[in-house]
Amino acid sequence: MALMLTENPRLINRSNGVEEIGVPEIDTGLLMSLLDESQSEEYCNEEQITSLMESLEAEIRMLENGFTSLWQETYDTAIYN
């Protein structure tokens, strides 16, 4: 749900509301179950399915290995500099 300025008066007063924005935890089990579901039927050959699975597995591994914290550091640096 979008945060409206009237819901958070500090944003109206030009205070930095970025500190309140959190990065959601990603449920890798949920991602894997979505990958296993029949959505892959949209792909017409096994090569495309294999490529999709490898791509998603690589993204999950990056998230499990702290990629999210690296992204947050990069984001914070860009915002506060």
Buried (B, 14 or more C-beta within 10 A) or exposed (E): EEEEEEEEEEBEEEEEBEEEEEEEEBEBEEBBEEBEEEEEEEEEEEEEBEEBBEEBBEBBEEBEEEBBEEEEEEEEEEEEE
